[in-house]
Amino acid sequence: MASILNLLVGAGGIYASFLYYGSLQEDVLSFEASDGGKFVYSWFLQVLEAATNVVLGGLLMVVLEGGPRPVPQVAYGISGAVQVTAKYCTTSAMMSGVSFPVATLAKSSKMVPVMVGSLLLGKASYSWREYGHVLMIVGGTAAVSLAGGKKKGGSNSAVGLAFLVAALTCDGIVAGTQKRLKADLKAVGFKEKNFEMQFFTSLYMCLAAIVFAVVMGEFSPGVQFCVAHPEVGLALAKVSVCSAAGQVCFSHLHIMRVLVANLHLFRRLSFTRFPISIRWSAPL
């Protein structure tokens, strides 16, 4: 009974966090100030999200897992840098004119490049049943997303679509590097710990995002935009908290050894955000 309750809490937390996350992110990206200004600072957004994950993941790592260990850092660094690049590309795709239904459809197919990356880089293996599950999930997601596509549109620029392809490619690379990370940990006699993984991965995501935000000239303008438009700053703070809370719930389910069910949940979550964003998303 306790396991079922924990499962419901974890799954419910993921739904609540990422449904609200998706709605808030759309509000931020579609916000237009009275002077015509828009939030166009994708790397600054990644800094905020990653930093919040570092704080929450680090706190739970210390409280529940006894603090950090001398684990190999190279795989964490690669995984973090590539993962934050994938998130940046997805955000930039929507900023570049890709409609939300198309972005949802693309990200709902994430399992395909993830499996390919795990096969090529992580030396994983899958059964025919698992391949069938992926095809059914992606196919069902495509049907639901495309069926509602006429309700919320927008032009899909070539640049935006290129960003989506780049995001999916990065997702595949991340899957492979995470497989290798587990192998590196095993080689030194360690097993992965979920909140430790969240902390170190988010730490390198944050560092990479800070570097790119500064180099691309987004950090100071991003801060100034949030100061000038407090409603956007508040929404970004909520986005960051939802991102960290969702990842914590993901780690909670992983600890319970129900990762496969959780992956299915995430895929269903992707297209569930589509109709909810249409009906309940309110402008800032």
C-alpha positions in Angstrom: 0.0 0.0 0.0 2.8 2.4 0.9 4.5 1.6 -2.5 1.4 2.5 -4.3 1.0 5.7 -2.4 4.6 6.7 -3.1 4.0 5.9 -6.8 0.9 8.1 -6.9 2.7 10.9 -5.1 5.7 10.7 -7.5 3.6 10.5 -10.6 1.2 13.2 -9.4 4.2 15.4 -8.7 5.6 15.0 -12.2 2.2 15.8 -13.8 1.6 18.8 -11.6 5.1 20.2 -11.9 5.6 19.8 -15.7 2.0 20.7 -16.7 2.4 24.0 -14.9 5.9 24.3 -16.2 4.7 24.0 -19.8 1.9 26.6 -19.3 4.2 29.1 -17.6 7.0 28.7 -20.2 4.5 29.4 -23.0 3.3 32.5 -21.1 6.9 33.8 -20.8 7.8 33.1 -24.5 4.6 34.7 -25.7 4.8 37.7 -23.5 5.0 41.1 -25.2 5.6 44.3 -23.3 3.9 47.6 -24.1 7.0 48.7 -26.0 7.0 45.5 -28.1 9.9 43.9 -26.1 9.9 40.1 -25.7 11.8 37.6 -23.6 14.4 36.2 -26.0 17.1 35.1 -23.5 17.1 31.3 -23.8 20.5 30.8 -22.1 19.5 33.0 -19.2 16.4 30.9 -18.7 18.6 27.7 -18.6 20.8 29.4 -16.0 17.8 29.9 -13.7 16.4 26.4 -14.2 19.8 24.7 -13.7 20.7 26.8 -10.6 17.4 25.9 -8.9 18.0 22.2 -9.6 21.5 22.5 -8.1 20.1 24.0 -4.9 17.3 21.5 -4.5 19.2 18.5 -5.7 22.2 19.4 -3.5 20.0 19.8 -0.4 18.4 16.4 -0.9 21.7 14.8 -1.7 23.1 16.0 1.7 20.0 15.2 3.7 19.0 11.8 2.1 22.2 10.5 0.6 25.0 11.7 2.9 26.5 14.3 0.7 28.7 14.1 -2.4 31.2 11.4 -3.1 34.5 11.5 -5.1 32.8 10.3 -8.3 34.2 10.6 -11.9 33.3 14.1 -13.2 34.0 13.9 -17.0 30.8 12.0 -17.9 28.8 14.4 -15.6 30.3 17.4 -17.4 29.6 16.0 -20.9 26.0 15.0 -19.9 25.3 18.3 -18.3 26.6 20.4 -21.2 24.8 18.4 -23.8 21.6 18.3 -21.8 21.4 22.0 -21.3 22.1 22.5 -25.0 19.1 20.3 -25.7 16.9 22.4 -23.5 18.2 25.6 -25.1 17.5 24.3 -28.6 13.9 23.4 -27.6 13.3 26.9 -26.2 14.9 28.6 -29.1 12.8 26.5 -31.6 9.7 28.0 -30.0 11.2 31.5 -30.0 12.0 31.0 -33.7 8.4 30.4 -34.7 7.9 26.7 -34.3 4.2 26.2 -33.3 3.6 24.5 -29.9 1.9 21.4 -31.5 5.0 20.8 -33.7 7.4 21.2 -30.7 5.2 18.9 -28.6 5.2 16.3 -31.3 9.0 16.4 -31.8 9.7 16.2 -28.0 7.2 13.4 -27.7 9.3 11.4 -30.1 12.3 11.9 -27.8 12.3 8.2 -26.9 13.6 7.3 -30.4 16.9 9.3 -30.3 17.3 8.3 -26.7 17.2 4.6 -27.6 19.5 5.2 -30.6 22.0 7.1 -28.4 21.9 4.4 -25.8 22.5 1.7 -28.4 25.4 3.5 -30.1 27.1 5.3 -27.1 25.9 3.3 -24.1 25.9 -0.2 -25.5 22.4 -0.8 -24.3 20.0 -3.5 -25.6 16.3 -3.6 -25.9 13.7 -6.3 -26.4 11.2 -6.3 -29.3 8.5 -5.6 -26.8 10.3 -2.4 -25.7 10.6 -1.3 -29.3 6.9 -2.0 -29.8 6.1 0.1 -26.7 8.1 3.0 -28.1 6.4 2.9 -31.5 2.9 2.8 -29.9 3.6 5.7 -27.5 5.1 7.9 -30.2 2.4 7.0 -32.7 -0.3 7.7 -30.1 1.3 11.0 -29.2 1.5 12.0 -32.9 -2.2 11.2 -33.4 -3.3 13.3 -30.4 -1.0 16.2 -31.1 -1.8 16.4 -34.8 -5.5 16.1 -34.2 -5.4 19.2 -32.1 -2.9 21.0 -34.3 -5.5 23.2 -36.0 -6.5 24.7 -32.7 -3.3 26.4 -31.9 -1.0 27.2 -34.8 1.9 29.3 -35.9 4.4 29.2 -38.7 7.3 26.8 -38.4 10.5 28.5 -39.5 13.4 26.5 -41.0 15.6 27.8 -38.2 13.1 26.7 -35.5 12.9 23.2 -37.1 16.7 23.0 -37.2 16.7 23.8 -33.5 14.3 20.9 -32.9 16.5 18.5 -34.8 19.5 19.7 -32.8 17.5 19.2 -29.5 16.6 15.6 -30.4 20.2 14.8 -31.4 21.4 16.1 -28.0 18.8 14.0 -26.3 20.2 10.9 -27.9 23.8 11.9 -26.9 22.7 12.5 -23.3 21.2 9.0 -23.1 24.5 7.4 -24.3 26.6 9.5 -21.9 24.4 8.6 -18.9 24.9 4.9 -19.7 28.6 5.5 -19.8 28.4 7.4 -16.5 26.9 4.4 -14.8 29.7 2.2 -16.2 32.3 4.7 -14.9 30.7 4.7 -11.5 30.7 0.9 -11.4 34.4 0.8 -12.4 35.3 2.7 -9.2 33.0 0.6 -7.0 30.1 3.1 -6.8 26.4 2.9 -7.7 24.5 5.9 -8.9 22.6 8.0 -6.4 19.7 9.9 -7.8 20.0 13.2 -6.0 23.8 13.2 -6.4 23.2 12.7 -10.2 20.7 15.5 -10.2 23.1 17.8 -8.3 26.2 17.1 -10.5 24.4 17.1 -13.8 22.6 20.3 -12.9 25.8 21.9 -11.7 27.5 21.4 -15.1 24.3 22.5 -16.9 24.4 25.7 -14.9 28.1 26.3 -15.5 27.7 25.7 -19.2 24.6 27.9 -19.4 26.4 30.8 -17.5 29.3 30.7 -20.0 27.0 30.7 -23.0 24.7 33.4 -21.5 27.7 35.7 -20.9 29.3 35.0 -24.3 26.0 35.4 -26.1 25.3 38.7 -24.2 22.1 37.4 -22.6 22.9 37.4 -18.9 22.7 41.2 -18.1 19.8 41.9 -20.5 17.9 38.9 -19.1 18.3 40.3 -15.6 17.3 43.8 -16.7 14.2 42.4 -18.6 13.0 40.6 -15.4 13.5 43.8 -13.3 11.6 45.9 -15.8 8.8 43.3 -16.0 8.4 41.7 -12.6 5.6 39.4 -13.9 8.0 37.7 -16.2 10.6 37.4 -13.4 8.0 35.8 -11.2 6.9 33.4 -13.9 10.6 32.4 -14.5 11.0 31.7 -10.8 8.0 29.5 -10.9 9.3 27.7 -14.1 12.6 27.0 -12.3 10.9 25.7 -9.2 8.6 23.4 -11.3 11.6 22.1 -13.2 13.4 21.2 -10.0 10.4 19.7 -8.3 9.6 17.6 -11.4 13.1 16.3 -11.4 12.9 15.4 -7.7 9.7 13.5 -8.3 11.5 11.7 -11.2 14.3 10.7 -8.9 11.8 9.5 -6.3 10.2 7.2 -8.8 13.6 6.0 -10.0 14.5 5.1 -6.4 11.3 3.0 -6.3 12.6 1.1 -9.3 9.7 2.1 -11.6 11.8 4.0 -14.2 10.2 2.3 -17.1 6.7 3.2 -16.0 8.0 6.7 -15.4 9.3 7.0 -18.9 5.9 6.1 -20.2 4.4 8.7 -18.0 6.7 11.4 -19.4 5.7 10.5 -22.9 2.0 10.7 -22.1 2.7 13.9 -20.2 4.1 15.5 -23.4 0.9 15.4 -25.3 -1.3 16.0 -22.3 0.3 19.5 -22.0 -1.0 20.3 -25.5 -4.8 20.5 -24.8 -4.2 21.9 -21.3 -2.1 24.7 -22.6 -4.9 25.6 -25.0 -7.7 25.7 -22.5 -6.1 27.0 -19.3 -3.0 29.0 -20.2 -3.6 32.7 -19.4 -1.4 35.6 -20.6 0.9 37.2 -18.1 
